[in-house]
Amino acid sequence: MTTISKIALACAALVAASGAFAQKAGDNIVSVGVAYISPQAEVGSLSTTGNMGSILPGTTANVGPQTTVSFGLLHMYTDNIGGEFTLGIPAEFTQDLTAHGTNHPGAAKMKIWTPTAVAKYFFATPQDKWRPYLGLGVSRVSFHNVSTLNDGGTVTILGGTSANFSSSWAPVYNAGAVYNIDDKWSINGSVSYIPVKTDATFVGTTLGLYQGGTTTGPVKLNTTDYVVRLGYRF
């Protein structure tokens, strides 16, 4: 074999080695980035033990979006199939309430925990820089540090004593893509849809003619989660 042939083979081997990026069987990838969470609230039929039944029909709620820090750990079981666990720093969400035609900004505040496990199928091969994927998983959604606004009116009567949202499991529908910078570093961008169902319980305070009884009802949060994270393979 000539010297030129040896050099050509060495270059070919180097190119082949540099093409082996990430997301192959056995890889573990840790990542950190930001998540933009946008819930759309739907309030179901509310019932109460007090005498507020006349103002509860047609009650709606709006939960503002929040941005927080997101962490992920991905393990690849094969070159195309992986499982990822994600967890974000719980952000504080503000819920506005509209009852009896009157808007009540900042009626409630809460922190939402959403640890999530997602199975992902990666298209293309470990040698490709771009790898789109689809995922399906589950999230355990829980509500913490729930507080209500003491407005001396409707919100106080409805939930001035306490407020609670039940924990629940929610499906996660996920799609995204990974861009492999090199064999260690990558950028992951994804969008997830998480339909969250919870039961709300409010204990009100009696004011004047209105008795602050216990009000309960279903609430649905149709949540879209946009995430961008920087990953490191080890």
N, C-alpha and C positions, 0 to 999 in steps of 0.2 A: 504493500500500500504506500502510495506516495505521500509526501509531507502535506501537499495541498489537499489530498483526500482526507487525511487525518484531521486537518484543520476544519474542513467542511463538515465532517461528522461531528466534531466537537461543537461547532456552531449550531448545528441542527439539534444536538442534545440540549444545548443551553436554551435555545428557543422553546423546545418542548417543555423543559423544566419551568421556564418562566411563564408558560401558559397554564400551569396548574395553579389556579387561583384558590378558590375556597368552595364551601358547601359540598364537600364530598363525604363519603361514609366515614364516621368516626370523629368528624370535626366538632369542636365546641366553639361557639362564637358568643362573646359577651358584647353588649351594646348599650349605649346611653344616648339620649337625645331629648327631643321635646315632643309633646302631644297636645294637639288642639282638640278639645272635647266639646261637642255641640249637641246638647239634649233638646228634643222637642217634646214638651209635656202635653199629655192628654189626661184630663180628669174625668173619671167615671161618675156614676150616680152616687151622691153622698147622702148618708142618713145620720140623724142626730137624736140624742135623748133630750136635748134642750128644745127651745121653742123658736129656733132659727130656720125652720123648714121653709119659710116664705122667701128667704133670700139665698138659699143654697142652690136651687135649680139654675143651670146655666153657668155655674162657677167654672172658670178656666184658670190656668196657671201658665207661667212662662219662666223657664230656667235659662239664665244667661250662660254663654259659652265661657270656658276657662282654658288657660294654657298651663301645663305643668311639665315636670321632668319625668321621663319614662326610661325604665331599665328593662333589658331583655337578656335571656339566656337561651340560645338555640343549640340543640344537639341533632346532628345528622345521622339517621339510622342507615340510610343508603345514600347514593349520589343524588337522589331526587326527593327523598322523603325525610322530613325533619319534624321535630317537636319543639315548640318554643314556649317558655314561661315568661310572662311580662308582669311588671308591677310599676305603678307610678306613684309619685308623691301626691297624696290626696289634696286636691285643690278645694277651696271653699266656693260652693255654688250659691247663688242668690236666686230665690224664687219669688216672682211677683204674682199677685193674686188679683183676679177680677171677680167680684161678687156683687150681684144685684146692680150691674152696670157701672160699678165704681172700681177703679184700678187702685191697688194697694202695693206700691213698689217696696221691694225688700221685705215682704211679709214673712219670709222664713230664710234661714241660712243653714247650710249643712256641708259636711265633708263626705265625699263618696269614695269608698275603697272598691277597686275592681281588679283584684288579681286574676290573671287570665292564662289559660293553657290552650294552645292552638296547634293542630296538626297541619303541616304545610307540604304542598307538592311543588317542587321547583322544576321549571321547564329548562330546556337547554342542557348544558353539561358543565362539570366543574372547570373546564378549560375556557369557558365563555366569561367575558367581563360582565355582561348583562344577564341576569337570571330572574325573569318574572315568576310569580308564584300565586297560587290560590290556597286559602286556608279555611279551616272550619274548627271551631273550638267552643269553649264554655268559659263563662266568667262568673265569679261569686261576688255579687254586688251587695254592699252593706252601707248603711248611712250612720254617720257619727256626728257628735257635737251639733245636733239639731236644735235650733233656737228660733223663736218667733218674735216679731216686732210688737212691742207693747204700744200700740197706737191710740189706746183709749177708746177704740171703736170696734169695727167689725172684726179685725184680726185678733184683738184681745178677747172678744166674746167667743170667737171660733177656736182659738188655740193659745190663749194667754197663759194657761197653766203649764201645758206641755205639748210636745209634738213628737211623733215617732213614725218612721217608715220601716216596714219589714224588710229583712234581707231576702234575697232570692237568687236563683241560678238563672243565667241568661245565655242564649246561644250567641256565638260570635261568627260573623261572616266576614272574611278577610281577603284582601287582594293587594298585591304590591310588587315591588321589584328590588333587586339588590344590584348595586354596581360595585364590582370588585376593583379596588384601586390597585392592589397588588396581592401577594399570597397571604398577607396578614390583615390588611385593612380593607373595610368595605363601608358603603353607605346604603342604608335600607330605608325606603319610603313606602308607606302603606296606608290604606284606608280600611276601616272596619265599621260594620253596622251592628249595633247591639240593641235589640229591643228588650228593655228592662220593664218588668212588671213588679209593682210593689203595692202594699196596702198601707194607706195613711190613717193614722189615728191622732186626732186633736182633742185635747181636753181644754175647754174654754173657761172663762171667768165671767161670772154674772155681773152685768152692768145694767142698771135701770130695769126696764121691763123684760130684757133679754136674759134668759138663763143659759149660762155657759156649760152646756152638757158635753157629752162625748160624741164627736163626729168622726165617722169612718167612711172609707170608700177607696176604690182602686185608682191607682195612678200609673200611667204608662209613660216611660221615657224612651222615645225613639232616638237613640244616640248614635251620632256619627263621630268617629275618632280618627283624626289625621295624625300620623306619626312619621318623624324623620329621626333616625338614629345612626351614630357612627359605631361600627363594629370592629372587634379585634378577634382574630382566630388564634386558638392555642391548642 
